[in-house]
Amino acid sequence: MITMSVAAATPLPCFKNHSILSTKSFNSKPPRRHFDNATISSQSLPPVQKQRRIHLTRTVVCHAARRKPTVAADASKASAEGNDNVRRVLQIVLWAAEAVYILWLFLLPYAPVRFNLSALCNFFLVKVVGIRLIDAPVLHPMSEGLFNFVIGWTFMFAPLLFTDCKRDRYKGSLDVLWGFQMFLTNTFLIPYMAIRLNEAGSEDTPRDCSQLASVMTNGAPIVGLIGGAICLLSTLWALYGRMDGDFGGITERWEFLVSYLGSERLAYAFIWDIFLYIIFQAWLIGDNLQNVQLSKVGTVNYLRFVPVVGLTAYLLFLNLDEEQ
């Protein structure tokens, strides 16, 4: 007979909502225990393990904290370098265009030699409206129309230059620049387009507005209407002016224009100016859309590629409150 001695049973701890006996099989893995960093005290670890643990934790945290800013900084740096390269290329192209303009039109013997300024007598088509300042020979309406078309377009460039957001990078006088562009030659606009691409510096502080700039800016809608009307009237005059004279119809006038461009230096230069104006108008307006009334930005952004019309729209919808 086997006798069994039973020791006094020790009280078991009571666990809320848990059974003392496990329902899992013998071969099942023990449940994982999750420890918080605050659960394990660093004082319970040996000195060597304690140092490794601290070193590992610091290394991982520092490495993870620097990863994202490094990627963002690299992307920003690459974008800045790309924009800087584009800016340099554009400046080189503009200065090269200026050199070609001067050499081809003024120094080399390839442009037409004849230089007739008789069209000045009908400046802004004053003779068309009956104003006769001086006696002058009657010219072909096509030559007068071409001359005044470019003059009217140049007239509208004044408010655009005076409201350019990068105008302070040009250290010269915008009044003088536009005066030369208006009454001498349009070649002065090319250097301005190159200089305005210089990097912004601390010395590029806003300058006081001149009297001419103030008049042209505050009267931008009027300038746009006058300039647009001159360009429209010049086109109509070139096609239909002096129909009672011996200037022929549209076909004959077109033939005269082709021969006129190949024989007259002034007309030859105007074709260059029209080509450059188409590019510079879209470029300058695109850089200054923030000056346009908010409700008209989309319209002006679309029309800026249309010669004369885009510049007229910019002047009509210029936000004068922001400029003041």
C-alpha positions as CSV (number, residue, x, y, z in Angstrom):
1,M,0.0,0.0,0.0
2,I,1.4,3.2,-1.1
3,T,0.9,6.2,1.1
4,M,1.0,9.7,-0.3
5,S,1.8,12.8,1.7
6,V,0.1,15.9,0.5
7,A,1.8,19.1,1.4
8,A,-0.2,22.1,2.4
9,A,-1.3,23.7,-0.8
10,T,-0.1,27.2,-1.3
11,P,-2.6,29.7,-2.5
12,L,-2.5,30.4,-6.2
13,P,-2.7,34.0,-7.5
14,C,-6.0,35.0,-9.0
15,F,-5.9,36.3,-12.6
16,K,-8.8,38.2,-13.8
17,N,-10.5,36.7,-16.9
18,H,-7.7,34.1,-17.3
19,S,-7.7,30.3,-16.6
20,I,-5.0,28.7,-14.6
21,L,-4.8,25.7,-17.0
22,S,-3.6,26.3,-20.5
23,T,-5.8,25.2,-23.3
24,K,-2.9,25.0,-25.8
25,S,-1.1,21.8,-26.7
26,F,2.2,20.8,-25.2
27,N,4.2,21.6,-28.3
28,S,2.7,25.0,-28.9
29,K,5.1,27.9,-28.6
30,P,5.0,30.1,-25.6
31,P,3.3,33.4,-26.1
32,R,5.4,36.4,-27.0
33,R,5.9,38.9,-24.3
34,H,6.1,42.6,-25.4
35,F,8.3,44.8,-23.4
36,D,8.3,48.5,-23.4
37,N,11.6,50.4,-23.3
38,A,10.7,51.6,-19.9
39,T,10.1,48.1,-18.7
40,I,13.7,47.0,-18.9
41,S,16.0,49.1,-16.8
42,S,19.4,49.7,-18.1
43,Q,20.8,49.2,-14.7
44,S,19.9,45.4,-14.8
45,L,22.2,44.9,-17.8
46,P,25.9,44.1,-17.6
47,P,28.2,47.1,-18.3
48,V,29.3,45.9,-21.7
49,Q,25.8,45.1,-22.9
50,K,24.6,48.4,-21.4
51,Q,27.1,50.3,-23.5
52,R,26.2,48.4,-26.7
53,R,22.5,48.9,-26.1
54,I,23.0,52.7,-25.6
55,H,25.3,53.0,-28.6
56,L,23.0,51.0,-30.9
57,T,20.0,53.0,-29.9
58,R,21.7,56.3,-30.5
59,T,23.1,55.3,-33.8
60,V,19.8,54.1,-35.2
61,V,17.9,57.1,-34.1
62,C,20.4,59.6,-35.5
63,H,20.6,57.8,-38.8
64,A,16.8,57.6,-39.3
65,A,16.4,61.3,-38.4
66,R,18.8,62.4,-41.1
67,R,17.6,60.3,-44.0
68,K,14.6,62.3,-45.2
69,P,16.2,65.8,-45.0
70,T,19.2,64.6,-47.0
71,V,17.0,63.4,-49.8
72,A,15.0,66.6,-49.8
73,A,18.1,68.7,-49.8
74,D,19.6,66.8,-52.7
75,A,16.4,67.3,-54.8
76,S,16.3,71.0,-54.0
77,K,20.0,71.4,-54.8
78,A,19.6,69.6,-58.2
79,S,16.5,71.7,-59.1
80,A,18.4,74.9,-58.2
81,E,21.4,73.8,-60.3
82,G,19.1,73.0,-63.3
83,N,17.4,76.4,-63.1
84,D,20.8,78.1,-62.9
85,N,22.0,76.3,-66.0
86,V,18.9,77.2,-68.0
87,R,19.3,80.9,-66.9
88,R,22.9,80.9,-68.1
89,V,22.0,79.3,-71.5
90,L,19.2,81.9,-72.0
91,Q,21.6,84.8,-71.2
92,I,24.2,83.4,-73.7
93,V,21.5,83.1,-76.4
94,L,20.3,86.7,-75.8
95,W,23.8,88.3,-75.9
96,A,24.5,86.3,-79.0
97,A,21.3,87.6,-80.6
98,E,22.3,91.2,-79.7
99,A,25.7,90.7,-81.3
100,V,24.1,89.3,-84.5
101,Y,21.5,92.1,-84.6
102,I,24.2,94.8,-84.4
103,L,26.6,93.1,-86.8
104,W,24.1,92.2,-89.4
105,L,22.0,95.3,-89.5
106,F,24.6,98.0,-88.8
107,L,28.1,96.8,-89.6
108,L,28.1,94.0,-92.2
109,P,27.0,94.9,-95.8
110,Y,24.3,92.2,-96.0
111,A,21.3,94.3,-94.9
112,P,19.6,96.6,-97.4
113,V,21.6,99.9,-97.8
114,R,18.8,102.3,-98.4
115,F,17.5,104.1,-95.3
116,N,14.5,106.3,-95.8
117,L,12.9,108.1,-92.8
118,S,10.0,109.6,-94.6
119,A,7.6,107.4,-92.7
120,L,8.3,109.5,-89.7
121,C,6.2,112.3,-91.1
122,N,3.2,110.1,-90.6
123,F,4.2,109.1,-87.0
124,F,1.2,107.6,-85.2
125,L,-0.7,108.0,-88.5
126,V,-1.2,111.7,-87.8
127,K,-1.7,112.4,-91.5
128,V,-4.5,109.9,-91.6
129,V,-6.6,111.9,-89.1
130,G,-5.9,115.1,-91.0
131,I,-2.9,116.5,-88.9
132,R,-0.2,117.8,-91.2
133,L,2.9,118.9,-89.3
134,I,5.2,119.2,-92.2
135,D,5.0,118.7,-96.0
136,A,6.1,115.3,-96.9
137,P,5.9,113.1,-100.0
138,V,3.1,110.6,-100.3
139,L,4.4,107.2,-99.3
140,H,3.0,103.7,-100.0
141,P,0.4,102.8,-97.3
142,M,2.2,99.5,-96.7
143,S,5.4,101.2,-95.6
144,E,3.5,103.7,-93.4
145,G,1.4,100.9,-91.9
146,L,4.4,98.7,-91.1
147,F,6.3,101.6,-89.5
148,N,3.3,102.6,-87.3
149,F,2.4,99.1,-86.4
150,V,5.9,98.6,-84.8
151,I,5.7,102.0,-83.1
152,G,2.3,101.3,-81.6
153,W,3.5,98.0,-80.3
154,T,6.7,99.6,-78.8
155,F,4.5,102.2,-77.1
156,M,2.7,99.5,-75.2
157,F,5.9,98.0,-73.9
158,A,6.5,100.9,-71.5
159,P,4.0,99.9,-68.8
160,L,5.1,96.3,-69.2
161,L,8.7,97.2,-68.5
162,F,7.8,99.5,-65.6
163,T,5.8,96.7,-63.9
164,D,8.3,93.9,-64.5
165,C,9.1,92.1,-61.3
166,K,12.8,91.8,-62.2
167,R,13.2,95.4,-63.4
168,D,15.4,96.3,-60.4
169,R,18.2,94.0,-61.6
170,Y,18.7,96.4,-64.4
171,K,20.8,99.2,-62.9
172,G,20.3,101.7,-65.8
173,S,17.3,104.0,-66.3
174,L,14.2,102.3,-67.7
175,D,13.0,105.7,-68.9
176,V,16.1,106.1,-71.1
177,L,15.9,102.4,-72.2
178,W,12.3,102.7,-73.4
179,G,13.1,106.1,-75.0
180,F,15.9,104.6,-77.1
181,Q,13.6,101.7,-77.9
182,M,10.8,103.9,-79.0
183,F,12.6,106.6,-81.0
184,L,15.9,105.0,-82.1
185,T,16.1,101.3,-82.4
186,N,14.6,98.3,-80.7
187,T,17.9,96.6,-80.1
188,F,18.1,98.0,-76.6
189,L,15.4,95.6,-75.4
190,I,17.6,92.5,-76.0
191,P,20.3,93.5,-73.3
192,Y,17.5,94.2,-70.8
193,M,16.1,90.7,-71.3
194,A,19.5,89.3,-70.6
195,I,20.3,91.5,-67.6
196,R,17.0,90.8,-65.9
197,L,18.1,87.1,-65.7
198,N,21.0,87.9,-63.4
199,E,20.8,86.4,-59.9
200,A,18.9,88.5,-57.4
201,G,21.2,90.3,-55.0
202,S,20.8,92.2,-51.8
203,E,21.4,95.5,-53.7
204,D,18.4,94.8,-55.9
205,T,16.1,97.0,-53.7
206,P,13.0,98.6,-55.2
207,R,13.7,102.0,-56.7
208,D,11.6,105.1,-56.6
209,C,9.1,105.3,-59.4
210,S,9.9,108.0,-62.0
211,Q,7.3,110.4,-63.3
212,L,7.2,108.7,-66.6
213,A,6.9,105.3,-65.0
214,S,4.1,106.6,-62.8
215,V,2.1,108.1,-65.7
216,M,2.6,105.0,-67.9
217,T,1.6,102.6,-65.1
218,N,-1.4,104.4,-63.8
219,G,-2.6,105.0,-67.4
220,A,-1.8,101.5,-68.5
221,P,-5.4,100.8,-69.8
222,I,-5.3,104.0,-71.8
223,V,-1.9,103.2,-73.2
224,G,-3.2,99.7,-74.1
225,L,-6.2,101.2,-75.9
226,I,-4.1,103.8,-77.8
227,G,-1.4,101.3,-78.8
228,G,-3.9,98.6,-79.8
229,A,-5.8,101.1,-81.9
230,I,-2.7,102.3,-83.6
231,C,-1.7,98.7,-84.5
232,L,-5.2,97.9,-85.8
233,L,-5.5,101.1,-87.8
234,S,-2.0,100.6,-89.2
235,T,-2.9,97.2,-90.4
236,L,-6.1,98.5,-92.1
237,W,-4.2,101.4,-93.6
238,A,-1.6,99.1,-95.0
239,L,-4.2,97.0,-96.7
240,Y,-6.8,99.5,-97.7
241,G,-5.3,103.0,-97.3
242,R,-5.4,105.4,-100.3
243,M,-7.4,103.0,-102.4
244,D,-8.0,105.9,-104.8
245,G,-4.3,106.1,-105.5
246,D,-2.1,104.0,-107.7
247,F,-1.2,101.4,-105.0
248,G,-3.3,98.5,-106.2
249,G,-5.2,95.9,-104.2
250,I,-4.1,93.5,-101.5
251,T,-2.1,91.3,-103.9
252,E,-0.1,94.3,-105.3
253,R,0.5,95.6,-101.8
254,W,1.8,92.3,-100.6
255,E,4.2,92.2,-103.6
256,F,5.3,95.7,-102.7
257,L,5.9,94.6,-99.0
258,V,8.2,91.7,-100.1
259,S,10.3,94.0,-102.3
260,Y,10.2,96.7,-99.7
261,L,11.7,94.4,-97.0
262,G,14.5,93.5,-99.3
263,S,15.4,97.1,-100.3
264,E,14.8,99.2,-97.2
265,R,17.0,98.9,-94.1
266,L,14.3,100.3,-91.8
267,A,11.7,97.8,-93.0
268,Y,14.2,95.0,-92.8
269,A,14.9,95.9,-89.1
270,F,11.2,96.0,-88.3
271,I,10.8,92.4,-89.3
272,W,13.5,91.4,-86.8
273,D,11.7,93.6,-84.2
274,I,8.3,92.0,-84.8
275,F,9.9,88.5,-84.4
276,L,11.6,89.5,-81.1
277,Y,8.5,91.3,-79.8
278,I,6.4,88.1,-80.2
279,I,8.9,86.2,-78.0
280,F,9.5,89.0,-75.4
281,Q,5.8,89.8,-75.0
282,A,4.9,86.2,-74.1
283,W,8.0,85.9,-71.9
284,L,7.5,89.2,-69.9
285,I,3.8,88.7,-69.4
286,G,4.3,85.2,-68.3
287,D,6.7,86.3,-65.6
288,N,4.3,89.1,-64.4
289,L,0.9,87.4,-64.3
290,Q,0.8,88.3,-60.5
291,N,0.3,91.9,-61.6
292,V,-3.0,91.0,-63.4
293,Q,-6.4,91.0,-61.8
294,L,-7.1,87.6,-60.3
295,S,-10.2,87.0,-62.3
296,K,-8.4,87.8,-65.6
297,V,-5.2,85.8,-65.1
298,G,-6.3,82.8,-67.2
299,T,-7.4,85.1,-70.1
300,V,-4.2,87.0,-70.1
301,N,-2.1,83.9,-69.8
302,Y,-3.8,82.5,-72.9
303,L,-3.7,85.7,-75.0
304,R,0.0,86.6,-74.2
305,F,1.0,84.4,-77.2
306,V,-1.1,86.5,-79.6
307,P,0.9,89.5,-80.9
308,V,-0.3,92.9,-79.7
309,V,-3.6,91.4,-78.4
310,G,-1.9,89.8,-75.4
311,L,-0.1,93.0,-74.4
312,T,-3.3,95.0,-74.8
313,A,-5.1,92.5,-72.5
314,Y,-2.3,92.7,-69.9
315,L,-2.5,96.5,-69.8
316,L,-6.3,96.6,-69.7
317,F,-6.4,94.1,-66.8
318,L,-3.4,95.3,-64.9
319,N,-4.1,95.4,-61.1
320,L,-3.2,99.1,-60.4
321,D,-3.8,98.7,-56.6
322,E,-0.9,96.2,-56.4
323,E,1.4,98.4,-58.3
324,Q,0.7,101.4,-56.2
